[in-house]
Amino acid sequence: MEANTRSTGRLPAAFLTPGSSSFLDFLGSHAPELLPGGRSLPPVQGAVEIPHGTTIVAATFPGGVVLAGDRRATMGNVIAQRDIEKVFPADEFSAVGIAGTAGLAVEMVKLFQLELEHYEKIEGATLSLEGKANRLSTMIRGNLGMALQGLAVVPLFAGYDTDRERGRIFSYDVTGGRSEEHGFAATGSGSVFARGALKKLYRKDLTEQQAVTAVVQALYDAADDDSATGGPDLARRIYPIVTVITEDGFRRLGDEEGADIVRAIHERRLQEPDGPRASVL
């Protein structure tokens, strides 16, 4: 499918034919090679190191949800990037955090953003949060061929459900299987440690500020035990990306706001290097 209109000045017929409100369906019908899962990989001899992103955490609170991620990407035992961004807005009321093959994951997020925008323009309405979660599940399933060759993408999806008036979290496996998580969730190589920290820190009645502190503390704990998870870097001023989604929409915490939270946690850690024995909230 070519969109070159220099010769005729008209769009190709594919752009003028009524069809699905899904951009993925449109692309799959007219240019499937542009989809991440539609590409064929050349034969490779030996292992190839590719940047991978870890660790994403999320926690709900009355009135919304917090989604956060560390900033490190690794290639085997090498740090590929210290300040990668792994948390992105999907639309006004939802966000995606990526873990897995970094390049494919970022491409999938951009395609997911376009999918939601395309649907809204065609239908004149936004998808429900459940519908968005299902669309992302379909995209991950389309990447199964890549995943079986070691190029997996495993995101965490969170958003504010305007119908139910609360924050919700969805996790996925490499086959596109979707599960709704209650309270908190984590994915990536440091997820075991982050989830363990949140088990001790999480309460259903957390305020927004307490929920933000809890997820940053969980990332701090994950970085303490998982070499692929990057902890806050005070010297380089690299801090976790923290986003909050409420009835007012998506909001990313600024660097100074994130720095204040990290410094407070760091000061407590100087007193208790192995972490607090009781809730820090």
BELVENZI-V153580 format. One record per run of one state. SS is the DSSP state (2 for helix, 1 for strand, 0 for the rest). FROM is the first residue (numbers start at 1). LEN is the number of residues. If there is no record, write none. Layout:
[[SS:FROM:LEN] [SS:FROM:LEN]]
//
This chain:
[[0:1:12] [2:13:3] [0:16:7] [2:23:8] [0:31:1] [2:32:3] [0:35:1] [2:36:3] [0:39:13] [1:52:2] [0:54:2] [1:56:6] [0:62:2] [1:64:6] [0:70:3] [1:73:3] [0:76:2] [1:78:4] [0:82:5] [1:87:5] [0:92:2] [1:94:4] [0:98:2] [1:100:2] [2:102:22] [0:124:5] [2:129:14] [0:143:1] [2:144:4] [0:148:5] [1:153:1] [0:154:2] [1:156:6] [0:162:4] [1:166:7] [0:173:5] [1:178:4] [0:182:2] [1:184:4] [0:188:3] [2:191:11] [0:202:6] [2:208:18] [0:226:7] [1:233:1] [0:234:4] [1:238:1] [0:239:2] [1:241:6] [0:247:2] [1:249:4] [0:253:2] [2:255:17] [0:272:10]]
//
